[in-house]
Amino acid sequence: MDFRYKWKNGTPPSRDAAVREKHLLDESQFNSEQDHKLAEEAARKHLGIPLITPDEEISTLPHAAPPEKKM
């Protein structure tokens, strides 16, 4: 099965590598952030790996420090 978007490194990543990466696709091919997000979800489904949830980086512990902002 062929995938219609360009992968970040030119080839589809292995499932193990894809789980650790936040972005699997080349960002330059998208006009909006929403298009990129939808394509990333489709890529994860194509590879059979879990989707990233909006609260993934938030700690489940009530007394944990807030997540650090990336610059």
C-alpha positions as CSV (number, residue, x, y, z in Angstrom):
1,M,0.0,0.0,0.0
2,D,1.4,3.4,-1.0
3,F,1.2,6.5,1.2
4,R,0.7,9.8,-0.6
5,Y,2.7,12.1,1.7
6,K,6.5,12.5,1.8
7,W,8.1,10.9,4.9
8,K,10.5,13.1,7.0
9,N,13.6,11.1,6.1
10,G,12.5,10.0,2.7
11,T,11.4,6.5,3.8
12,P,8.9,5.2,6.2
13,P,10.4,4.8,9.7
14,S,10.3,1.5,11.5
15,R,7.5,1.1,14.0
16,D,9.8,1.5,17.0
17,A,11.3,4.7,15.6
18,A,7.9,6.1,14.7
19,V,6.6,5.6,18.2
20,R,9.4,7.8,19.6
21,E,9.1,10.6,16.9
22,K,6.6,13.4,17.2
23,H,6.6,14.2,13.5
24,L,6.8,11.5,10.8
25,L,6.2,13.6,7.7
26,D,8.0,16.4,6.0
27,E,6.5,19.6,7.2
28,S,7.2,21.6,4.0
29,Q,4.5,19.9,2.1
30,F,1.6,21.3,4.2
31,N,-0.1,24.7,4.0
32,S,-1.6,24.7,7.5
33,E,-1.0,23.1,10.9
34,Q,-4.4,21.4,10.7
35,D,-3.5,19.7,7.4
36,H,-0.2,18.5,8.9
37,K,-1.9,17.2,12.1
38,L,-4.4,15.2,10.0
39,A,-1.7,13.8,7.8
40,E,0.4,12.8,10.8
41,E,-2.6,10.9,12.3
42,A,-3.1,9.1,8.9
43,A,0.6,8.2,8.8
44,R,0.4,6.7,12.3
45,K,-2.7,4.7,11.4
46,H,-0.9,3.6,8.2
47,L,2.1,2.3,10.3
48,G,-0.2,0.8,13.0
49,I,1.1,2.8,15.9
50,P,-0.8,4.8,18.6
51,L,-1.9,8.3,17.8
52,I,-0.5,11.2,19.9
53,T,-3.1,12.5,22.3
54,P,-3.3,16.2,23.3
55,D,-2.7,15.4,26.9
56,E,0.2,13.0,26.3
57,E,2.8,15.3,27.9
58,I,0.8,16.2,30.9
59,S,1.6,14.3,34.0
60,T,-1.1,12.1,35.6
61,L,0.2,12.9,39.1
62,P,-1.6,15.8,40.7
63,H,1.6,17.2,42.4
64,A,4.0,16.9,39.4
65,A,5.7,19.9,37.9
66,P,4.1,21.4,34.8
67,P,5.7,20.3,31.4
68,E,8.6,22.4,30.2
69,K,8.0,24.7,27.3
70,K,10.1,23.9,24.2
71,M,11.7,26.8,22.4
